Amino acid sequence: MVGVAAGPDVLDALPDLPEIGDRSLADVDGLALYESDRGLPYALWLMETADSAYAGITAYDGTGVAGVLVNDSDAAVDWAEDLYRRYRRTARPVPSVPTSE
């Protein structure tokens, strides 16, 4: 499962993200994408694998990705889960990853 909550400007930048290997964000199984109007200046994401959970923030500037933070500590994942739930309550589900076309 991968959950992403982001503001409209960040979602507009998603088509410009580089692919991860031969997979794009659109290919990730269990992707939950939410758009928030509540001043979230970065993409907040959570990823659960069979072995671990990860919290991440992807920051953007006018030209694309400016930086990425990833942490798998229990405290970081708990913080991100709480913030993700708060933003998701008022966010709109995005049915698919936006494309540049």
N, C-alpha and C positions, 0 to 999 in steps of 0.2 A: 504494500500500500504506500502510495505517495500522496500527501495532501499539500496543496499550495494555496496560500491566501495572499493576494496582492492587490494593489490599487490599479486603476485604469492605465496609468502611464507605464507601470511595470508590465502589465499584461500586453500592452502594445509592443514592448521590447522582446517578448518571448519568441516571435518568429526569427529573431536575429541570434538566438542562442546557438552556439556550435553544437553539433551532434556529439553524443557520448559514444565513441566507437562507431558502430554502424547503426546506433539507435538514436532516435530523437525523443524529446519529451513526450510527443504524441504517441509513441510506441510503448510507453510504460504501462504495464498492467496495473489496474486498480488506482489510476490517477484520479484524484478529486481536486478540481480547480475552482477557486472562489474569487470573485471580484468584490473588493470592499471600497467604499467611498470614505472610509474613516481614517484618512491620513497615514496610511502604511507606506512609507517611502522605499520599501524593499520587498522582495518576495520572501515570505516566511514559509518554510517547508519542513515537513516531517517525513521520514522514510523508515519503514519497518521492513527488515529482512528476517529470514529464518534465524539468524544469529544475533541480531542487534537492532537497536533503534537509533536514528540519527536526527539531530535538529540542524537546520541550516538557514542561513540568511544569504540571499543574493542581492547585492546592491547594484543599482544601475545609474548611469549618467546619460547625457545626451547622445553618446555614441555607442552605448551598449553596456555590457557587464563591466562594473568598476571593481568588484571584489566579491568573494564568496567566503563565508565562514561555515565550518562544519564541526560539530561536536557530538560525541556519543556518550558523554557523561550523563549519569542519571539526573543531575541537577539541571543541565542544559536541556535535556529532552523534556523534563517536567515543566520547565519554564516555557518552552516553545509550545507544548501541548496546551497549557493554560492560555497563552496568548492566542494561539490558533483557534481554540474554542470560542474565545471572546470575539474575535473578528468574524468568525464563521457564522455566529448567531445573526448578524445583520447583513452578511454578504450574500451576493447572488451567485448561484452555481453557474459555471461556464461549461457548456456541454462539450466543448472540445478545445484543444490548444489553438489559439489564433494562428492564422497563416499569413505569410507576406503577400500572398496572391490576391 
